[in-house]
Amino acid sequence: AGLAAALPLAQKCLDKSDRLFSQKTKPVNFVNQASMPLKICLFAEDDRLCVVPLGGVGGACVVTLDPGLRAQLRPPGTGVRFQLKVLQPGLIERKLYMAHVHRGASVQLRSHDCACEG
């Protein structure tokens, strides 16, 4: 009985370590090449509404980047592909565009589109 109980626990530990390793070694990298600040939010690939970003409204997958600055986001969970929403920050945020990104990608943000490498 002890060995049978240890196997599921061992698998859970392996799954968690794989997830954490992937989050740590494959962040999504962003650089703001626009001439204005940009707010970026990551959502699950299958999120149809894209209202609450991964990690919550003020969570780890939301950042505002001033021109020329860089950021790394490490989305929680095991997802590999994500939806990116780029907004013009302000009292009333305006959506500029949406794109798909994946873990380990480098994304060059511009004011009306982005380029994804990797």
Beta strands, then each sheet from edge to edge (+ up, - down):
strand 1: 28-32
strand 2: 38-44
strand 3: 62-65
strand 4: 70-73
strand 5: 81-88
strand 6: 94-102
strand 7: 106-109
strand 8: 114-117
sheet 1: 4+ 1- 7- 8+
sheet 2: 3+ 2- 5+ 6-
end
